[in-house]
Every structure is written in structure tokens, then in C-alpha cells.
Amino acid sequence: MARTRSARAHEKVLRVAAELFAERGIEGTSMDAIAEGSTVSKATIYKHWADKDALLLDVLEEIHGLKTRPTFDSGDIRNDIIAVLAYRPEKDVELRNRITPHFLGYSARHSEFGDLWRKRVMEPPRRELSHLLRQAIRSGELEPMDLEMALAQLLGPIFYWHLLLRRSQESPRPVANAVVDTFWRAFGRKRRM
């Protein structure tokens, strides 16, 4: 099925906006520049997005693969937790690496946007991990625990690896394996037997 003209314009604006945000930063990118770069009128852009923050959220959702996020339900809870932590769409890796410092700084300076970003981009993996941890506790694989602390212990090293070590070009699978191995040694039921 052929894409409509509106769908093509939507995709073009997302692509151009992502490149401009990555190159110039969020505050350094105007809606005029996005319109000019995408050759889509500002009126058309505003039909799709209420403002630049709404456009930025869609860009982030797109480059983080949230519109096509897989289901993590293989029947092996431990491996599903690793898969959630290691998930990263293979497309747009370089673009994600360039835009991430900009949107993190922007979200720190604009708390309303930061709240929306956390709900839209960070909540899906947080929700998936919470569900998997509850399953592991119910099945007896893991000790009962404070879920918020457990999420911090699982997600913290992944953020450290991506953001502070800047190793986003490498596969996240080995670090996710190591994090879950350590977590399972600390909280797995079998450790006490």
C-alpha cells in the first residue's frame, strides 16, 4: 500500500528534525529550520505536532523504537529481563548517540518536557521490568524485594554504560548479561540453598 502524501511529509519532518536536533541541539533548532529542511510548510507541521516539544517526543519515540517495541515474553524470565535491558533498535544508533546529550540537557532544563519524556520513553521498559520482576518473585526465582530499588539496580548500570562510558556503539547485550548475573546472585532464591 502506498503511503499518503501526509504520511511521507510526517516521516520527512521527523527525519529532518532528528538530524537538526542532533546537530544544533533542541534550543538551537527552530520550527522554521525544520520546515525549510524538510520542505514541508510550518502549517502542515503544526497539523501533525502542537509544538516543538511534541515533535521532539515523536522523534525520540521513533529513534528508540517504541512504535515497534517487541514483546518480552519468551517464557524465560531471566532472559527476558536481559532482553529488555539490551533492547535497542539497530537503526538510528549513530543518530541516537548524537541526539541523546541534547535531549538529556533539554529535559533537565525543561521539567515538564522531562516528565513527558520519562512517561513516553522510559516507562515502557520500566513497566516491562516491573512485570518480569513480579513474575520472578511469584515463581520463586527471586526473593521478595522493593521493586523501585530493584529497577534502579538493573537500569542504573545500563545508563552508566550508555551515557557516562559512551559505549552506545557496542552491543548492550554483554553488559545486560553481567548486570542480570550480578542481580541474580544477589537476589536469586537458589543462592540460599
C-alpha positions, 0 to 999 in steps of 0.5 A: 500500500502506498503511503499518503502524501501526509504520511511521507511529509510526517516521516520527512519532518521527523527525519529532518528534525532528528538530524537538526536536533542532533546537530544544533541541539533542541534550543538551537533548532527552530520550527522554521529550520525544520520546515525549510529542511524538510520542505514541508510548510510550518502549517502542515507541521503544526497539523501533525505536532502542537509544538516543538516539544511534541515533535521532539517526543515523536522523534525520540519515540521513533529513534528508540523504537517504541512504535515497534517495541517487541514483546518480552515474553519468551517464557524465560524470565531471566532472559527476558529481563536481559532482553529488555535491558539490551533492547535497542533498535539497530537503526538510528544508533549513530543518530541516537548517540548524537541526539541523546546529550541534547535531549538529556540537557533539554529535559533537565532544563525543561521539567515538564518536557522531562516528565513527558519524556520519562512517561513516553520513553522510559516507562515502557521498559520500566513497566516491562521490568516491573512485570518480569520482576513480579513474575520472578518473585511469584515463581520463586526465582527471586526473593521478595524485594522493593521493586523501585530499588530493584529497577534502579539496580538493573537500569542504573548500570545500563545508563552508566554504560550508555551515557557516562562510558559512551559505549552506545556503539557496542552491543548492550547485550554483554553488559545486560548479561553481567548486570542480570548475573550480578542481580541474580546472585544477589537476589536469586532464591537458589543462592540460599540453598 
